[in-house]
């Protein structure tokens, strides 16, 4: 992990850009940490530059709770080299959506499954590298989308103890079986009128999760319309489970 | 409204038993109110004595937010004279449930609609009487079940500005149409495995509500298993809308 820049934001949060091999990422830590602090991994749909304003806002929220947070670029997104299978599936999805046609489950599999296969080991390597950093400890939470990445990580990465998942992306059918194997506490955010999301699939996933503590927060509005109070609820969920 | 008793609880909250005509009720006010305070109406499934522990706990929460709260006995419940139509429908429901049979929508209509017809004017008369009390002001919220009573009140009682509804009771089909006419901010609590509740109906209701701000909080567990943090979320909802 090579840090390439460090700056202090106006609220004291320290933001460090890094590369893990060829993967760009960002680490945010509270301005005055008292030893190693818990870590929240910030999931997103890909495109770090485009997502930066929303990511830094979530990172400030984590820091206010006393947590570090970090994110990495998704495979095939932003400045990373394209992944041909994912690129083809994305183009097909765009065509399908702009033609107003129903999205074939097979297309969702082609888009999401290779993303999960590639992104999950990268997130795990990022955890290894971040835990070597003096200011970062545990426990670790995963927050956001792509929900299928969060589900797979929740199953296979024992260092992740809680997940706040955003039901805002297409979900392969096989994820229902994976959801049954999730046992960590979950907080699922669903935008009721999300244009890029199958509401029934989100409800089925919530039903399938094997966790003893799982909460669904559904709010009116589209994909980017998460109300501020719903974000505050996510922060309180992590405060309960990472402290 | 005749007050029949007054006591100060250990946390300073003042609890007053009252009768409105023949209807027994309870008013809770913060220990040291600074003039008239907002009011939360505490809905419940009937049976004030049986429900008292949970009601007083909710009332203490309201007082902690600086709000008064009040409840009245439902028609045909507790110490009130039985209502033959409701009594018959309740007996039929018990028989149906203990036989493990599906509950006929017509039976739900017979049980809930007369309850709504009778309870709603009683709640409105209670609001009139409570607002004459020096410590009680506005705005007013409705909190809890029976959800159909909360829906009808939300439509016809303009003094109610926000409702935290508990999706924990059977709902007549016609309530879907009434739900579309609700426009006040809503916070809907759903216990995912509620034995006495149709989950799909709760989701359909949530979808139907006409409000611009509506939030669904679903948690794992049965009817009485609402987690403490979910109760705290309801308190925050009212704090946002009654202050």
Interface residues (C-beta under 8 A of the other chain):
Chain A: X192 X203 X206 X207 X211 X212 X213 X214 X215 X216 X217 X218 X219 X220 X227 X229 X230 X233 X236 X240
Chain B: X192 X203 X206 X207 X211 X212 X213 X214 X215 X216 X217 X218 X219 X220 X227 X229 X230 X233 X236 X240
